[in-house]
Amino acid sequence: MQKMWLSGLVLAAGLAWSGVASADVKIAVAGPITGPNAAFGAQLKNGTEQAVEDINAAGGILGQKIVISLGDDVSDPKQGVSIANKFVGDGVKYVVGHFNSGVSIPASEVYAENGIVEITPSATNPKLTERGLWNVFRTCGRDDQQGKLWSDYAVANLKGKKIAVVHDKTTYGQGLADAAKGFMNTAGIKEVLYEGVNAGEKDYSALVSKIKASGADVLMWGGLHTEGGLIIRQLRDQGLKTVMLSGDGITSAEFATIGGEGVVGTLMSFGPDPLKSAAAKGVIEKFRAKKYEPEAYTLYSYAAVEIIKQAAEKAGTLDTKKVADVIHSGFVFKTVLGDLSYDAKGDRKDVDYVMYTWKKLADGKIGYEQN
């Protein structure tokens, strides 16, 4: 009889725990946690985790605590789809990620079919939000916006300069390079070289030879910091002073580690410096107290979680379709990036890319500062 009573208590406790667990808000963060782009995966992970920590400390979302799942897609589209399906099986309802456009696009279709909202901090290819999916948003801008800035900069500042356009053949890299090329060509500027290289290679001597032969003064690079840093280093090894102009794919301190002193003078497009946002001051202090510098997409990831929380509270429910409706509605979200609102596609209404320059900073390190 005593055993039966104890068993009943255990069963009751188990049911009670099950009820609590089922009330948790399941949010996943997905990106390249390992591999050559792991620096960006760390930005997404750290930004999301800090936001969840802060929101849970304040009572969670609609009184429910957030539980995080982590998915390592290694910047591979097939792995991204596999991670997306795992999240479906785990009952995840919201995803912060993925980092790469080429991963986010196929993964977003899995999420759309299974009632999951995806907010990417970094996937900039226009196709992501041009397909009419109900569930896809981004806290960053788009490659056509970024490419227009490159073209405008070339028209205003690179008159008489020879420009080479090179990309890494990825959805992001080629999409950005092609956008810039298209705007420049329309403006009457013709590139002296247009080339695609393979991401992951180590030897870019053939490309360097082509750049040298073209006489390019400026190299517009559509790609990430890993290959970009190697290209810069190999250009300098051959005595070339060609200036690189690249985008948000090189916003990592590892760019300077890979490229060395040769990256000084590199031009880079990115959103207005999030570290200068007054709304982010307290959060930045928390990161730095943990000895982590919240560069690039860290705060973009933090903002994604803030948007989920505020949209759910506005909707009065965690139902993902209703939460997505709130985000699409033009509601103004208060985030570490400042006030954000969205259009019907899931794009920010207010993105304004600006130019940065990589230089030696006051502390002696090489980093980037907004022009």
C-alpha positions in Angstrom: 0.0 0.0 0.0 2.9 2.3 0.9 4.6 1.5 -2.4 1.4 2.4 -4.3 1.1 5.7 -2.5 4.7 6.5 -3.2 4.2 5.6 -6.9 1.2 7.9 -7.0 3.3 10.7 -5.7 6.0 10.1 -8.3 3.4 9.9 -11.0 1.8 13.1 -9.9 5.2 14.9 -9.6 6.0 13.6 -13.1 2.8 15.0 -14.5 3.3 18.3 -12.8 6.8 18.6 -14.2 5.6 17.6 -17.6 3.0 20.4 -17.5 5.7 22.9 -16.5 8.1 21.7 -19.3 5.4 21.9 -21.9 4.8 25.6 -21.0 8.3 26.5 -21.8 8.9 28.7 -24.8 11.3 26.8 -27.1 13.6 29.1 -29.0 16.5 27.8 -31.1 19.7 29.5 -32.4 21.2 28.1 -35.5 24.4 28.9 -37.3 28.0 27.8 -37.9 29.0 26.9 -34.4 32.0 25.0 -35.8 34.0 25.3 -39.0 35.6 28.3 -40.7 32.7 30.6 -40.0 32.4 29.7 -36.3 33.2 33.3 -35.3 29.9 34.3 -36.6 28.1 31.4 -35.0 29.5 32.6 -31.7 28.0 36.0 -32.3 24.6 34.5 -32.9 24.8 32.1 -30.0 26.1 34.7 -27.5 23.6 37.3 -28.5 20.7 35.0 -28.2 21.8 33.5 -24.9 22.2 36.9 -23.3 18.8 38.0 -24.4 17.2 34.8 -23.1 19.0 35.2 -19.8 17.8 38.8 -19.4 14.2 38.0 -20.5 14.0 35.0 -18.2 15.3 37.0 -15.3 12.4 39.5 -15.9 9.8 36.7 -15.9 10.0 35.3 -19.4 7.5 35.7 -22.2 3.9 35.9 -21.1 5.0 34.3 -17.8 6.7 31.4 -19.5 10.5 30.7 -19.4 12.5 30.4 -22.6 14.5 27.2 -23.2 17.2 27.3 -25.8 18.2 24.7 -28.4 21.4 25.0 -30.3 21.9 23.8 -33.9 25.3 23.7 -35.7 24.8 24.0 -39.5 28.5 24.4 -40.3 27.4 26.9 -43.0 26.1 24.0 -45.1 22.6 24.1 -46.6 22.0 20.3 -46.3 23.0 20.4 -42.6 20.8 23.5 -42.2 17.8 21.6 -43.4 18.7 18.6 -41.2 18.9 21.0 -38.2 15.6 22.6 -39.1 13.9 19.2 -39.2 15.4 18.4 -35.8 14.0 21.6 -34.4 10.6 20.6 -35.7 10.9 17.3 -33.9 12.0 19.0 -30.7 9.0 21.3 -30.7 10.9 24.5 -31.3 8.6 27.4 -32.3 11.1 30.2 -32.9 14.5 30.2 -34.5 17.2 32.9 -34.4 19.3 32.2 -37.4 20.7 30.9 -39.7 23.8 33.0 -40.4 24.2 32.2 -44.1 21.7 33.2 -46.8 22.3 29.9 -48.6 21.4 28.0 -45.4 18.5 30.2 -44.3 16.6 30.0 -47.6 16.1 26.2 -47.7 15.7 25.9 -43.9 13.0 28.6 -43.9 10.8 26.4 -46.1 10.9 23.7 -43.4 10.0 26.2 -40.8 7.2 27.7 -42.9 5.6 24.2 -43.3 5.8 23.5 -39.6 4.6 26.6 -37.9 8.0 28.0 -36.9 9.0 31.7 -37.0 12.5 32.4 -38.2 14.3 35.7 -37.5 17.8 35.8 -39.0 20.3 38.4 -37.7 22.5 38.1 -40.8 21.1 36.5 -43.9 21.0 39.4 -46.4 20.1 37.8 -49.8 16.8 39.4 -51.1 15.3 36.0 -52.0 14.9 35.1 -48.4 12.0 37.6 -48.0 10.9 37.8 -51.6 9.1 34.4 -51.7 6.1 35.4 -49.8 6.6 33.2 -46.8 4.6 34.1 -43.7 7.3 33.3 -41.2 10.6 34.9 -42.2 12.1 38.1 -40.9 15.6 39.6 -40.5 17.1 42.1 -38.1 19.7 43.0 -40.8 19.3 44.6 -44.2 19.5 43.2 -47.7 22.2 42.8 -50.3 20.5 45.1 -52.8 20.6 47.9 -50.2 24.3 47.1 -49.5 25.2 46.8 -53.2 23.7 50.2 -53.8 25.9 51.7 -51.2 29.0 50.2 -52.9 27.9 51.6 -56.2 27.2 55.0 -54.7 30.6 55.0 -53.1 32.3 54.1 -56.3 30.5 57.0 -58.2 31.3 59.5 -55.5 34.8 58.4 -54.5 36.4 56.1 -57.1 36.3 58.1 -60.2 39.1 57.0 -62.6 39.8 53.9 -60.4 39.9 50.4 -61.9 37.5 48.1 -60.1 37.5 44.3 -59.9 34.5 42.4 -58.7 35.1 39.0 -57.1 32.7 36.7 -55.3 32.8 33.3 -53.6 30.0 31.7 -55.7 27.7 31.5 -52.6 24.1 32.8 -52.4 25.4 35.6 -50.2 28.7 36.4 -51.8 27.6 36.3 -55.4 24.3 38.0 -54.6 26.1 40.9 -53.0 28.7 41.2 -55.8 26.1 41.0 -58.5 23.9 43.7 -56.9 26.9 46.1 -56.6 28.0 45.3 -60.2 24.5 45.9 -61.5 24.1 49.3 -59.9 27.6 50.3 -61.0 27.0 49.3 -64.6 23.8 51.2 -64.6 25.7 54.2 -63.3 28.2 53.9 -66.2 31.0 52.1 -64.3 32.4 49.0 -65.9 34.5 46.6 -63.9 37.9 45.5 -65.3 37.5 42.0 -63.9 34.6 39.8 -62.8 35.5 36.5 -61.2 34.1 33.8 -59.0 36.3 31.7 -56.7 35.6 28.7 -54.5 34.9 29.2 -50.8 37.2 27.1 -48.6 40.3 27.4 -50.9 43.7 28.4 -49.4 45.6 29.3 -52.5 44.3 32.3 -54.4 47.5 32.9 -56.5 45.6 32.5 -59.8 43.1 35.2 -58.7 45.9 37.5 -57.6 47.6 37.1 -61.0 44.3 38.1 -62.7 43.9 41.1 -60.4 47.5 42.2 -61.1 47.0 41.8 -64.9 43.7 43.9 -64.7 45.5 46.8 -63.0 42.6 47.0 -60.5 42.9 49.7 -57.8 39.9 48.4 -55.9 38.7 44.9 -55.3 35.0 44.5 -54.5 34.8 41.3 -52.5 31.5 39.4 -52.2 32.2 36.8 -49.5 33.3 36.1 -46.0 36.2 37.1 -43.8 38.0 33.8 -44.1 38.6 33.9 -47.8 38.7 37.7 -47.8 41.6 37.7 -45.3 43.6 35.2 -47.4 43.1 37.1 -50.6 44.3 40.4 -48.9 47.4 38.6 -47.5 48.2 37.1 -50.9 47.7 40.4 -52.7 50.2 42.1 -50.3 52.7 39.2 -50.6 52.8 40.0 -54.3 53.3 43.7 -53.7 49.8 44.8 -54.7 48.2 47.7 -52.9 44.7 47.0 -54.3 42.1 48.2 -51.7 39.4 45.8 -50.8 35.8 47.0 -50.5 33.6 44.4 -48.9 30.4 43.9 -46.9 29.0 42.6 -43.6 30.6 39.2 -44.3 34.0 40.4 -43.0 32.7 41.9 -39.7 34.9 39.7 -37.5 38.1 40.4 -35.7 39.4 37.2 -37.4 39.5 39.1 -40.7 42.6 41.0 -39.4 44.0 37.9 -37.8 43.9 36.2 -41.2 44.8 39.1 -43.4 47.4 40.8 -41.1 48.5 44.4 -41.5 47.4 44.3 -45.1 43.7 44.7 -44.1 44.3 48.3 -42.9 42.5 50.6 -45.3 39.9 48.0 -46.3 36.4 49.5 -46.8 33.4 47.7 -45.4 29.6 48.2 -45.5 27.5 47.4 -42.5 24.6 48.9 -40.6 25.2 51.9 -38.3 27.4 50.8 -35.4 25.2 48.9 -32.9 27.7 49.5 -30.2 26.8 53.2 -30.3 23.1 52.6 -29.8 22.0 54.2 -26.6 19.5 51.4 -26.1 22.3 48.8 -26.1 24.5 50.4 -23.4 23.4 48.2 -20.5 23.5 45.0 -22.5 27.0 45.8 -23.9 28.2 46.3 -20.3 26.9 42.8 -19.4 28.8 41.3 -22.4 32.0 43.1 -21.5 31.7 42.0 -17.8 31.8 38.4 -19.2 35.0 39.4 -21.2 33.1 39.1 -24.5 33.1 41.9 -27.1 29.7 42.0 -28.8 30.8 42.6 -32.3 28.7 42.6 -35.5 25.7 40.3 -35.2 25.7 39.8 -31.5 23.3 42.6 -30.9 21.3 41.7 -34.0 20.7 38.3 -32.5 19.8 39.9 -29.1 17.3 42.1 -30.9 15.7 39.0 -32.6 14.7 37.6 -29.2 13.4 41.0 -28.1 11.1 41.1 -31.1 9.8 37.6 -30.4 9.0 38.7 -26.8 7.3 42.0 -27.7 5.3 40.5 -30.6 4.0 37.7 -28.4 3.0 40.2 -25.7 1.3 42.4 -28.3 -0.6 39.4 -29.7 -1.3 38.1 -26.2 -0.3 34.6 -27.3 2.7 32.6 -28.4 0.8 31.2 -31.4 3.4 31.7 -34.1 1.0 32.8 -36.9 -0.4 35.5 -34.7 3.0 36.6 -33.5 4.1 36.8 -37.2 1.1 38.9 -38.0 2.1 41.4 -35.3 5.7 41.6 -36.8 4.3 42.2 -40.2 1.8 44.8 -39.0 4.3 47.7 -38.7 4.4 47.6 -34.9 7.4 49.4 -33.6 9.7 47.2 -31.5 12.0 48.7 -28.9 15.4 46.9 -29.3 19.1 47.2 -28.6 19.4 48.3 -32.2 16.9 51.1 -31.7 13.3 51.2 -32.9 12.6 48.5 -35.6 9.5 47.9 -37.7 8.7 45.6 -40.6 7.0 45.6 -43.9 4.8 42.9 -45.4 7.7 40.9 -46.7 9.5 40.7 -43.3 12.2 43.3 -44.1 13.1 46.1 -41.8 11.7 49.5 -42.9 14.6 51.5 -41.7 17.9 49.9 -42.7 20.6 52.4 -43.8 24.0 50.8 -44.6 27.1 52.9 -44.0 30.7 52.6 -44.8 33.5 51.6 -42.3 37.3 51.5 -42.6 39.6 48.9 -41.1 42.4 50.7 -39.3 44.7 50.5 -36.3 42.7 51.5 -33.3 43.7 53.5 -30.2 44.5 50.2 -28.4 46.9 49.1 -31.1 44.6 46.4 -32.5 43.3 46.4 -36.0 39.5 46.8 -36.2 36.8 48.8 -38.0 35.3 52.2 -37.4 32.4 53.8 -39.0 33.4 56.6 -41.4 
